[in-house]
Amino acid sequence: MKYLYIAIFACFFFTSCFKEDKFENSKKGNFEALWQIMDEHYCFFNYKDIDWNEIYNRYSQRISENMDNDALFAVLGEMLAEVQDGHVNLVASHNVARYWKWFEDYPDNFDSKIQKNYIGTDYGIAGGLKYKLLDNNIGYIYYGSFSSGIGEGNINQVLDRFALCDGIILDVRDNGGGLMSNSDRLASHFFNEKTLVGYMRHKTGKGHDDFSKPYEIYVEPTSGVKYQKKVVILTNRSCYSAANDFVNAMRYAPNATIVGDKTGGGSGLPFSSELPNGWSIRFSASPIMDAEMNQLEFGIDPDIKIDMTEADMDKGIDTIIEKAKEIIKSSTANLSF
C-alpha cells in the first residue's frame, strides 16, 4: 500500500507548510489555539457537515480565566467531541479526552469467553496472531491489534499450516487499529496482483476544502505464501483505524467475504500539535477513501450483516463464527461440482 512513504510525505508536507500562530498560555489562549489548530488542519469538517464557527461561538462563552484546569479540560473535550471522531484526543498529564460513541452505542458482537469455546488455550501464537484448526477442517486466525507485531515469517508459517484447510476465518473483531504497515503486510498474502484499494489526500492549506490531489493506495502481493482459498473476515463496530483500512483492502481481495457488523471507521491519518499549556491535541488530518473514492470515516458495511444472538450466546456459540464456517463449507461444496 506504500502507506509508509505516503505518511512520511504527508507529514513532511504538513509540518513544512503551516506556521502556527502564537497564543498566550491562558484559559482563553488555550481555547483559541485548540479551535484554530482544528479549524486549519482537521480534514472532515465538510464531509461531516460541521459548522466549526458556530461551535466556536457556543463554547467560547464557557471559557473564563477563573475556571480551573479540570474545568477547562472538560469544556475543550466536549468541544472536540462535536466532530465525532475517535482519532481526536486532547491529552494532558491527568486525563485523555476521547470520543467512543463510534462503538459504545452498538452491539459488542464479540465475546472472548465464547471465543475460548472455539480455540481453547492451546492455540498457536505467531507474533500478534492467534491461530487454531477448528472442526470441519477450517483454519481460524485472530488478530486483536495491529499494534502487535507480525512478520512475514509469522504469516507464512500460519498460512502454510492451514494449506490443506477448506478455508480460513480471519477475525479482527475488537481490533482498535495500530500500525498500517502490519495491515499492509497481512493483506498482501491474499492478493495475486497489485490492486488499487483506495486513495489518500492531505491538507494543502488552511481552508476546510484545501486538499491535495488523491494519491493511489495499492496492495502489492507478497513474495511469500499467497492464500488461494476462501477467507472470511469477521468484523464488529470495534474495528477501527488500521483495522478499518485492513477491512477496506480485503474487500478487494479475490476470495474474501466480510461478515459481521459494520466497522467503527476512523479513516483519517492522525497528526498531533500542542497547546501553550503543554497539552497535546491529536486529530485526523489526511482522509483515506476506498477505490471508488467513497469516504470510510464512519465505517465499512460487511458483505453479510449478522449479529451474535442472545440464544446462541447463552449456549456458548458465536453466531458470526458459525456463519463464517457455513460460508466456507458452502464455497467448498460449490468447488466440488
N, C-alpha and C positions, 0 to 999 in steps of 0.2 A: 504493500500500500504506500510505501515511501512516506509513512507518517513522520518518521524522524526528521527527514530532510525538510518536509513541509513545515513541521513545527519549528525547527531551527530558523528557517527563513522567515516565518511569520513572527517569531519572537524578535528577531533582529529588526525586521521592518517596523514592528510595533514600538520597540523601545527607541528607535532612531528617528521616528517621525513626529513624536509628540513631546512637548515640553510642558510639564505640569506647572500650573500657577502656584504661587506661594500663598499659604493661608496661615493665619495666626493659630497658635495652639490654645484655642479657647473652645467653649462648647459650640458657639456659632461657627467658628472657623473650621472645626472638625466636621460639622454638619455640611457646610458649604463644600469642603474638599471632597467628602464622600459623594454628595449629589453630583458634583461636576465630573469626578472620575467616571462614575457610571454613565452620566449623560454623554460623555465624549467617546467612551470605549465599549460600553455594553452593546451586544450585537443583535438582540431580539426585540427591541422596543417596537418597531413597526410590525413585525410578524405577530407579536402578542397584543397589538393594538393598545399599548400602554401610553397614557398621557403623563410623561415624566414631569412636565411643568406643573400640571395640576397636583401631582404628588408633592412637589416642592412646596407649593402654596399651603397644602394641608399640613405637612409635617414641620415646616419652618415655624409655624405658630406654637409648636410644642417645645421649642428649644429655648432654654433660659440659662443664663450664666450661673444661676443659683442652684441648678439641678446637680446632683452628684453623678459620678461616672457610671454607676449602675443604671441610673435613670436614663442617661444619655445613650448608653449601650442598648437599652431596651427599645428606645424610640428609633434609633438607627436600624436595629434589627427588624423592627416592624416595617420600616420603610423599604428595606431590601426584600422583605417577603412579598411585597407588592408585585415583584417581577416573576414570582412563581418559578424559581429556578434552583434546583438542588446544587448547582455549581457556584452559587453565590453565597459567600460566607463572610462575616465580619469576625475577625479573630483578635481577641485580647488575652491578656495573661490569666484572666479569671473566667473566661467563657468563650464559646463559639456560637454565634448566631447562625441558624441554619433553617432551611425550608425542606420539610419532609413529607408534605402532603401529596407528593407525587406517588407515594406508596402507602401512606398511612390510612387513606380512606378506601382501600381496596382489599379484596381477599388475599390472605397470605399465599395460598396455593403452593406451599412447601412446608414440610414438617420433618425436621431432622430425625425425630424419633421413628417416624414411619419409614424414612429412608433406610434406617438400620434394619428394617424387616427385609430389605432387598439386598443390602451389601454387608450386613453384619459388622464385625470388627476385624475380619481377616482380609479386607480388601487390599489391593496393591496401592502403593504410593509412588508416583513418579514425578518428582518436583511438586508442583501445585496440584497435580491431577490425582484423584482417587479413582480406581477402576476395579471392576468386578465382572466376571462372566455370570450372567443371570441364567435362569432356567430358559428353556426353549432356544438355547444357543444364540443369545443376544448379548452383546457387549454393552456395558454401562460405564460411562465416564462422568465424574462430577468435578467441575472446576468452580470453586466457590469465590475466587477473587483473582482478577487479572494482575493484582499486585504480587501474587505468589509466583515465583519464578518457574518457567518451563523452558527447557532447552530442546533443540532438535532431537537429541538422543532420547529424552523422555518421551516425546510424542511418537517417534519411530518405534520405540520399544512397545508402547501400549498398542499402537495400531497393528504392529506385526503380530502381537499375541492374539489380536482379535481378527486375524486374517481369514480364519475359517468360520467366523460368525455369520449369521444371516444379515446382520446389520448392527448399527451402533446407536445407542441413546447417548447424546451429549447434553448433559444437564448443566445449565448455567443459571438456574433459579437462585435468587438471593445473592447474585454476583453484582456488587455495587460498583464495579469498574476497577481501574488500576492503570497498568501500562499498555498503551496501544501497540507497542512492539510485541507484547505477548499475544494480543488479539490477532495481529497480523500473522504471527508465527503459526498459531494454531489453525487459523483459517486456510493458510496456504497448503495444508495437507488434504484439502477437499476440493481442490481445483486442478484441472488438467491443462489449462491455458490461462494466459494473462487476461484478466477480466476487469472491466470497469465496474466499480461498486458504488461510486459516489463522487462528490465534489466538495471542495472547501474554499471559502472566501475569507479574507481578513480585512480589518478596518484600514482604510487609507486616509481617513480624515475624521474630523470631529462631529460631522453630521450623522444622524441616525441611519442614513442611507449611503454613507460613504464606504463602499466596499470595492475590493479588487475584482478582477475577472475571476470566474470559477477555475480552480485548479483540479485536474482529474486525480482521483484516488483509485488505484488498481490493487488487486490481489494478484501476486505472481506465484505460480505453483512452486512448491518446494522441490529441491533436488532429492529429498528423502522419500519416505513412504507416502504414496498418494492413495487415499482410501477410495475404493471404487464402488462400494455397495451403499445401501440405503443408510442415511444418517438422519436421526430425528433430534432436533434441538428443542429442549424444554425451557420455557420462559415464564416469568411472572413479573409483577409490577416492580419488584426489587432489582430487576436487571437495569443497570444504569451506566451511563458514561461509556467507558471502554466496552462494557458488556453489550450496551445498546449498539455500538459500532460493529461489534462482532456479529450480532444477530443480523444487522443490516447486510454485512458482507455475505453471510451464509444464505441469505435469500437468493443470491445469485449462483450459489454452488449447484452443480448439475443434479445431485442426488439427495438434496436436503429438503426437509419439511420442518417448518416451525410450528410447535404445538404448545398450548398452554394459554397464558394470559398476555395481554399487551405489555410490552416493556415499559419501564419508567421514563425512558427518554434520556435527556442530558447530552445533546449533540453539539454543544458549544465547547471548543477548546478553552480551558480556563487560563487566565493570566492573573497576576497579582499586583497590587500597588499598596502604598502606605499612607496613613493619615498623619497629621502633625503630631498627634499624641503617641504615635508608635503602633497603634492598632493597624492590622493589615486587612485589606479587602481583596477577596478573590471573586472573579466574575467571568462569565462567558464572553469571549472576545472574537472568536472565529467560528462561524457556523459551518456545520457539516451537513450536506444533503445527500440523498440517495442518487442513484444513477439516472433517475428521471427528474432530478432537481427538486424533489419533494423534501420539505423540512422534516427532521426527525426529532426535534426538540421535545415533543410531547409523547414520544414512544412509537413503537412499531407493532402493528397488529399481526398476530400469528396467522399462519395458513389455516390452522384448525384451532378455534377457540374452545377451551374446555377448562372448567374449574374442578378442583378437588371437592367431592361431595361429602356431606356430613355422614351419610350412610357408609361410604367407603372408609372414611377416616375412623369411624367407630370400630371398623373391622381391621384397622391397621393397613389399609390398602391405599396406595397413591393412585388416584384416578388418572392423573396425567401420565405417569409411567405406564400404566396399563394400556392407555390409548396409544402410546408410542410403540409398545410391544405389538399391539394389534396392527398398526400401520406397517411395521417391518415384516410381520408374518404375511400380511396381505401382498406386499411387494414381492416377497419371495415366491408366493404361490403364483403370482402373475408371470414371473420369470420362468416358471416350470412348464408353462404351456407353449 
